Amino acid sequence: MKMINLSVNFNDINSHSEFHEKFKRLFGFPDFYGKNFHAFIDCLTSLRIPEDGMTTVNIQQDEYILLEVIDINHLQDDLKHDFLLAIQEINNRCTLLGEKASLLLLLSKS
């Protein structure tokens, strides 16, 4: 499998709104992105389906994204919990479609 590296620093995220804005920019979510975790999951489930138009970042079947997450412990507990559950759900959807996980996390500190 091929890997695409992306990085997100949670040091400057202090609210749900800031979280969703950062990920909207990172992955190129559409203007109608709902800025909630249901929309987050839906957009990132389409990483391998570019025709959906849900992200400007797209991967092939033999690729995955290695997302370096810097300072995850800076996030509020509920936001951190929701983020991790969302990543799990995105990868569960991949499995249901007969694919390998699309998002792998690398947790690091700044």
C-alpha positions as CSV (number, residue, x, y, z in Angstrom):
1,M,0.0,0.0,0.0
2,K,1.1,3.6,-0.7
3,M,0.9,6.2,2.0
4,I,-0.1,9.9,1.8
5,N,1.2,11.9,4.8
6,L,-0.9,14.7,6.4
7,S,-0.5,16.4,9.7
8,V,-2.8,18.2,12.0
9,N,-1.8,20.1,15.2
10,F,-4.4,20.2,17.9
11,N,-2.5,22.8,19.9
12,D,-4.5,25.7,18.5
13,I,-7.9,24.0,18.6
14,N,-10.1,25.2,21.4
15,S,-13.6,24.5,20.2
16,H,-15.7,22.2,18.0
17,S,-15.9,25.0,15.4
18,E,-12.1,25.4,15.2
19,F,-11.8,21.6,14.9
20,H,-14.2,21.4,12.0
21,E,-12.7,24.5,10.2
22,K,-9.2,23.0,10.4
23,F,-10.3,19.6,9.0
24,K,-12.5,21.4,6.3
25,R,-9.3,23.2,5.1
26,L,-7.0,20.1,5.5
27,F,-9.2,17.7,3.5
28,G,-11.0,20.2,1.3
29,F,-14.6,19.5,2.4
30,P,-17.3,21.2,0.4
31,D,-18.8,24.5,1.3
32,F,-22.0,22.8,2.5
33,Y,-20.0,20.7,5.1
34,G,-22.2,20.5,8.2
35,K,-19.4,21.0,10.8
36,N,-20.4,18.1,12.9
37,F,-19.1,14.5,13.3
38,H,-21.8,12.9,11.1
39,A,-20.7,15.2,8.3
40,F,-17.0,14.6,9.1
41,I,-17.6,10.8,8.8
42,D,-19.5,11.1,5.6
43,C,-16.9,13.3,3.9
44,L,-14.0,11.1,4.9
45,T,-15.8,8.0,3.9
46,S,-15.5,9.3,0.4
47,L,-11.7,9.5,0.3
48,R,-11.7,6.7,-2.3
49,I,-14.7,8.0,-4.2
50,P,-13.6,11.3,-5.8
51,E,-16.8,11.6,-7.9
52,D,-18.6,12.2,-4.6
53,G,-16.9,15.6,-4.4
54,M,-16.7,15.4,-0.6
55,T,-12.9,16.0,-0.3
56,T,-10.2,17.5,-2.5
57,V,-7.8,14.8,-1.0
58,N,-8.4,11.5,-2.6
59,I,-6.7,8.1,-2.5
60,Q,-6.7,5.0,-4.6
61,Q,-7.6,1.5,-3.4
62,D,-4.0,0.7,-2.7
63,E,-3.4,3.9,-0.7
64,Y,-4.1,5.2,2.8
65,I,-3.6,8.4,4.7
66,L,-1.2,8.5,7.6
67,L,-2.5,11.4,9.6
68,E,0.0,12.7,12.1
69,V,-2.0,14.0,15.0
70,I,0.1,16.4,17.1
71,D,-0.9,17.1,20.7
72,I,-4.2,15.2,20.8
73,N,-4.3,15.7,24.5
74,H,-4.8,19.4,24.0
75,L,-8.3,18.7,22.8
76,Q,-11.3,18.8,25.2
77,D,-12.1,15.3,26.3
78,D,-15.4,15.1,24.5
79,L,-13.9,16.4,21.2
80,K,-11.0,13.9,21.5
81,H,-13.5,11.1,22.1
82,D,-15.7,12.1,19.2
83,F,-12.7,12.4,16.9
84,L,-11.3,8.9,17.7
85,L,-14.8,7.3,17.4
86,A,-15.2,9.1,14.0
87,I,-11.9,7.7,12.7
88,Q,-13.0,4.2,13.9
89,E,-16.3,4.6,12.1
90,I,-14.7,5.8,8.8
91,N,-12.4,2.7,8.8
92,N,-15.3,0.4,9.8
93,R,-17.2,1.7,6.7
94,C,-14.1,0.8,4.6
95,T,-14.1,-2.7,6.0
96,L,-17.8,-3.1,5.2
97,L,-17.0,-2.1,1.6
98,G,-14.3,-4.8,1.4
99,E,-11.5,-2.2,1.6
100,K,-8.6,-1.7,3.9
101,A,-8.7,1.2,6.4
102,S,-8.3,4.6,4.7
103,L,-7.0,6.6,7.7
104,L,-4.1,5.6,10.1
105,L,-3.2,7.8,13.0
106,L,0.3,8.7,14.2
107,L,0.0,10.3,17.6
108,S,2.9,12.7,18.4
109,K,3.9,15.7,20.5
110,S,5.1,19.0,19.3
